[in-house]
Amino acid sequence: MSFIPFHRPSIGEEEIIEVVATLRSGWLTTGPRTAQFENEFRQYVAAHHALAVNSCTAGLHLALAALKIGPGDEVITTPLTFCATVNAILQVGAIPVLCDVGSDGNIDPESIADRITERSRAIIPVHVGGLPCKMDAIWSLARRHHLSVVEDAAHAVGSYYRGEPIGAGSPQRGFESDVVAYSFYATKNLTTGEGGMVTTHDQPLLESMRSLCLHGISKDAWNRYGDHGNWFYEVRAQGFKYNLSDILSAIGIHQLRRQEEFIKVRTQYANLYHRTLADIPELELPPESSTCRHSWHLYIVRLNLGRLTIDRDEFIRALRQRNIGASVHFIPIPLHPYFAPYANLACNQCPRALELYPRMVSLPLYPAMSEEQVEYVANAVKDIICTARKTKTIAATNAVRQPRTAKLPLGISEAVP
Ligand SMILES: *Cc1c(COP(=O)(O)O)cnc(C)c1O
């Protein structure tokens, strides 16, 4: 089997033709194709408004800035996320507060409740891998404590929470987030190479983000240049340069049209992994939810290290030897030297996230893989585990049936994490 990379994008002829047409059109920056992409994306996620941005990181920063979150304010998020989530909080001068994750690897609402203080202003839940967070509990905490909710939906294009797309909120119950930020980075479910989108139901918030997105000026470039007689603009706030170009929106328009097909293939491949890797006590399959649609952006397995003779890094090396690329999502925020001063405060402890980290491996899962490649990876995982199984002690076998809290014989206590 030739090398199976951890990710490869699915770029079709339609994307290529649209990019070429954009280049020939004479309009390269934010213009008609971005307006079309925003409109079609907003419909796909059932949001009232959408604003295309040049990254999800930019989108998160814009959202916090538009919500006027700044120095002295606290923003609660998860330690199991990409550094961008925390950087956006620091960029507005606010204090990141980390809570712990639940057994699903997503932010734990009970831990959020523990972290709320009079300085809390917002919660940023992250739908890790495409599995929606427990939004009802998060929305309910936000309402009770007057907090904003900004969803980091970098993995969640195509995810549904209780029958509604991430981005729609819960129309029946009137719950919604202030802003939802998506990523179109090269490895994400929908890619424009680099890019992102923010959606909201709140028109004034949209206007504020739209202005901050382009230098804080009163009109965007499209309006300004679209009307050749009107050269006037005013800067009304200290803004940023976060707009998405029409060249990239051209890719996005066609990636969006293929999303449902992508999700279908991802789900089919996830099920193939489930079937092949089920009933292996050394391995835990990714958590799922019966009420939500998973976008299967990532397929994260957890190793039961106490039952194995190898650690996670050796496991990844063994995959590499079999020509398979793998990854880890994520290195917990407290382990990065720059974030350590915030994250290591007693009030930010996240033992469950730190316990999960050395056990997590993301297997390749994307529509550009063939079914044969998925089977090859699944069998390689099985094979590596069988070879690395701790079979020597009878005690270790018995440990399988012990309850979680049971005191186990010395040396195998890590068998049931
Ligand atoms: C990729 C990612 C981001 C950042 O996305 P960009 O578009 O690259 O800025 C933010 N949060 C999470 C969870 C991500 O995985």
PDBQT file of the ligand as one rigid body, heavy atoms in Angstrom, charges set to zero:
ROOT
HETATM    1  C1  LIG A 501      -8.362  24.690  12.549  1.00  0.00    +0.000 C 
HETATM    2  C2  LIG A 501      -8.927  25.184  13.819  1.00  0.00    +0.000 A 
HETATM    3  C3  LIG A 501      -9.027  26.544  14.104  1.00  0.00    +0.000 A 
HETATM    4  C4  LIG A 501      -8.399  27.602  13.258  1.00  0.00    +0.000 C 
HETATM    5  O1  LIG A 501      -8.865  27.636  11.976  1.00  0.00    +0.000 OA
HETATM    6  P1  LIG A 501      -8.151  28.616  10.922  1.00  0.00    +0.000 P 
HETATM    7  O2  LIG A 501      -9.166  28.734   9.840  1.00  0.00    +0.000 OA
HETATM    8  O3  LIG A 501      -6.900  27.927  10.491  1.00  0.00    +0.000 OA
HETATM    9  O4  LIG A 501      -7.885  29.897  11.616  1.00  0.00    +0.000 OA
HETATM   10  C5  LIG A 501      -9.681  26.939  15.256  1.00  0.00    +0.000 A 
HETATM   11  N1  LIG A 501     -10.176  26.044  16.121  1.00  0.00    +0.000 NA
HETATM   12  C6  LIG A 501     -10.067  24.722  15.916  1.00  0.00    +0.000 A 
HETATM   13  C7  LIG A 501     -10.666  23.774  16.890  1.00  0.00    +0.000 C 
HETATM   14  C8  LIG A 501      -9.418  24.248  14.759  1.00  0.00    +0.000 A 
HETATM   15  O5  LIG A 501      -9.268  22.932  14.570  1.00  0.00    +0.000 OA
ENDROOT
TORSDOF 0
